[in-house]
């Protein structure tokens, strides 16, 4: 029924990777620079460990450079963030506020497994060799 989407799969994948990286980098910018809004109160190790991973990991995933390792690191960060901040407050993500962390975790895990695809520095580097 939606067979027309088959030919658009590479473009949709690239847009998913780009948008996921773009949204994620703003979490790091918030923690490190207070922009576009100050980050909620958190221990310094959260701000200075998670912030750079979110900022630079988001940038790398967005532009598609070292995509697989960057996305894998971001996925692990979100898995640990879930269990540190949300998983201890109840079982269900809908109730403990951890839905975004889980979605980011699995989005980055999928990106890590699939790779950057088109419109990426990784793709340009591999086709240029």
C-alpha positions as CSV (number, residue, x, y, z in Angstrom):
1,X,0.0,0.0,0.0
2,X,2.8,2.5,0.8
3,X,5.2,1.1,-1.7
4,X,6.0,4.6,-2.9
5,X,7.9,5.2,0.3
6,X,10.4,2.5,-0.7
7,X,12.2,4.8,-3.0
8,X,12.3,7.5,-0.4
9,X,13.7,5.4,2.4
10,X,17.3,6.7,2.1
11,X,16.1,10.3,2.3
12,X,13.8,9.6,5.2
13,X,16.6,7.8,7.0
14,X,18.9,10.8,6.5
15,X,16.3,13.2,7.7
16,X,15.7,11.1,10.8
17,X,19.5,11.1,11.6
18,X,19.8,14.8,11.0
19,X,16.8,15.8,13.1
20,X,17.7,13.4,15.9
21,X,21.2,14.9,16.1
22,X,19.9,18.4,15.9
23,X,17.4,18.0,18.7
24,X,20.0,16.2,20.8
25,X,22.7,18.8,20.5
26,X,20.4,21.5,22.0
27,X,20.3,19.4,25.2
28,X,24.1,19.7,25.4
29,X,24.0,23.4,24.6
30,X,21.5,23.9,27.3
31,X,23.7,22.1,29.9
32,X,27.0,23.8,28.8
33,X,25.9,27.3,27.8
34,X,22.4,27.8,29.2
35,X,21.1,28.2,25.6
36,X,18.4,28.1,24.4
37,X,17.3,27.8,28.0
38,X,19.2,27.0,31.2
39,X,19.3,23.3,32.0
40,X,17.4,22.1,35.1
41,X,19.4,21.7,38.3
42,X,21.8,18.7,38.1
43,X,25.0,17.6,39.7
44,X,28.1,19.0,38.0
45,X,29.2,15.6,36.7
46,X,26.0,15.4,34.8
47,X,26.5,18.8,33.3
48,X,30.1,18.3,32.4
49,X,29.9,14.7,31.2
50,X,26.5,14.5,29.6
51,X,26.7,18.1,28.2
52,X,29.7,17.5,25.8
53,X,28.5,14.1,24.8
54,X,25.1,15.5,23.9
55,X,26.5,18.6,22.1
56,X,29.3,17.0,20.2
57,X,27.6,13.6,19.7
58,X,24.5,15.4,18.4
59,X,26.7,17.4,15.9
60,X,28.5,14.3,14.7
61,X,25.3,12.4,14.2
62,X,23.6,15.3,12.5
63,X,26.4,15.8,10.0
64,X,27.1,12.1,9.7
65,X,30.7,12.0,10.8
66,X,31.9,9.0,12.8
67,X,28.2,8.3,13.0
68,X,28.2,4.7,14.3
69,X,30.5,5.3,17.3
70,X,29.0,8.7,18.1
71,X,25.4,7.3,18.0
72,X,26.4,4.3,20.1
73,X,27.9,6.6,22.8
74,X,24.8,8.8,22.8
75,X,22.6,5.7,23.1
76,X,24.6,4.5,26.1
77,X,24.4,8.0,27.7
78,X,20.6,7.9,27.3
79,X,20.4,4.4,28.8
80,X,22.3,5.4,31.8
81,X,20.4,8.7,32.1
82,X,17.2,6.8,32.1
83,X,18.3,4.5,35.0
84,X,19.9,7.3,36.9
85,X,17.1,9.9,36.7
86,X,13.9,8.1,35.8
87,X,14.1,4.3,36.3
88,X,14.4,4.7,40.1
89,X,11.2,6.6,40.2
90,X,8.9,3.8,39.0
91,X,8.6,1.1,36.4
92,X,6.6,2.8,33.7
93,X,8.3,5.5,31.5
94,X,5.0,7.3,31.1
95,X,4.8,7.8,34.9
96,X,8.5,8.4,35.7
97,X,9.2,11.0,32.9
98,X,11.7,8.8,31.1
99,X,10.0,8.5,27.6
100,X,12.4,11.0,25.9
101,X,15.5,9.2,27.3
102,X,14.2,5.8,26.1
103,X,13.3,7.2,22.7
104,X,16.7,8.8,22.3
105,X,18.4,5.7,23.5
106,X,16.8,3.5,20.9
107,X,16.9,6.1,18.1
108,X,20.7,6.4,18.5
109,X,21.0,2.6,18.8
110,X,19.2,2.3,15.4
111,X,21.4,4.9,13.9
112,X,24.5,3.1,15.2
113,X,23.3,-0.1,13.7
114,X,22.2,1.3,10.4
115,X,24.9,3.9,9.8
116,X,24.7,7.4,8.4
117,X,23.4,6.8,4.9
118,X,23.1,9.5,2.4
119,X,23.7,13.2,3.0
120,X,26.6,12.5,5.4
121,X,30.3,13.0,5.8
122,X,30.7,9.3,6.3
123,X,28.9,8.6,3.0
124,X,30.9,11.2,1.1
125,X,34.2,9.8,2.6
126,X,33.3,6.2,1.6
127,X,32.2,7.0,-1.9
128,X,35.2,9.2,-2.5
129,X,37.7,6.4,-1.8
